[in-house]
Amino acid sequence: MIPARRVKLFSNWFAIYMRYRMRKAFNRLVVTPFTPKPRHSVLLLCNHFSWWDGLWGNYLAYWHLNRHLYIMMQEDHLQKRMLLNLFGGFSINRSSREMIKSLQYAAGLLNHPENLVVVFPQGELISNHTTEIKVEKGIERLIKNIKGPCQIVYNCALIDYFESLKPSVYFHLFDCGVAGEVSFDELTAKINAFHQQALQAQIHVEH
């Protein structure tokens, strides 16, 4: 398991640089109004369908949720991009016993209210057109190990072009509750209900 070596100076620079890159790559970045709970860390569960997903997590953490970013990455992916380790990337290997160590490490980060951890609950890349989010059981173990106050937030990112040559990204954020106060089955149901709601709302989104 590769722990994060987050460096504040590098992380701040990276957030500013990536916002510039995103403004060049996308027509619009639209975030639904959302205020995280004071004195709570944030477990940000994101649908996972593109190369950009982790970078969008960084954008949300820095510019909208005001938290220090950490992101769980597959170990082989992080090993190829070790620079991301300095921006909060840490590894998980789902085929190894060290997976439990990674989940405990993530929970430890979430014991501190200034932190935000991005996790992709589907565990693999799946089209953003999917109508069902399958939440892996590891999320349940992660949440059970969190000791401090932690808000669980689901981020449904959706893409549309409309009249532009560049895509626009729409971030639909939903408060799933506080760790320890919502069961795994309730969490999964809430995520899927909101995901379908976001898909419907996207049809009528302003552009």
C-alpha positions, 0 to 999 in steps of 0.5 A: 500500500502506497500512502499519500505524501501530500505537499500543500504547496504542490497541491495548491499549485496543481489545483490552480493549474488544473482549473486552468486546464479544465476551463480550456478543455470544457465549455462549462463546469457547473456545480449544484449549490452544496455546503458541506457540514462544518467540522466534518470530513467528507467522503466523496463517492463519485461515479467513475466513467472517465480519465478526468474523474479524479481531477474533477474530485480535486476541483470540487475539493479545492474550489467548492468543498474547501477540504484537503484532497486525498484520492484512492487510486488503483496501485498500478495506476498510481505507480505509473503516475507517482507525481499524483502521490504528492497531491494526495493520491494513495493506493489500493490493490483489490487483489491483495490483503493490503486492501484492508490496510488501504481502507483503514488508511482512508478511514484514518484520513477521514478522522480529521475534519479538514480532509476529503477522500475521493473514492469510486464506489463502482471500482471500475470505469462504467459509462455515465449513462448507466442507471445503476451504481453498484457500490462495492462492499469495501465502502461499508468496511471503510465507513465502519472504520471512520471514528470522527464526524464524516459527511458522505457525499455522492457526486454524479458527474454528467457530460453534455455538449448541446450547442458547443464543440466542447463538452460541459460537465455537470456535478450533481452533489447529494448529502447521503448522511453521516458515517455511522448514522446510515447503513450500507443498504440505505447508502446504496439506495440513496445513491441510486435514487439520487443518481436516477434523479440526476439523470432526469434533471440533466434532461432539463438542465439550462444550457 
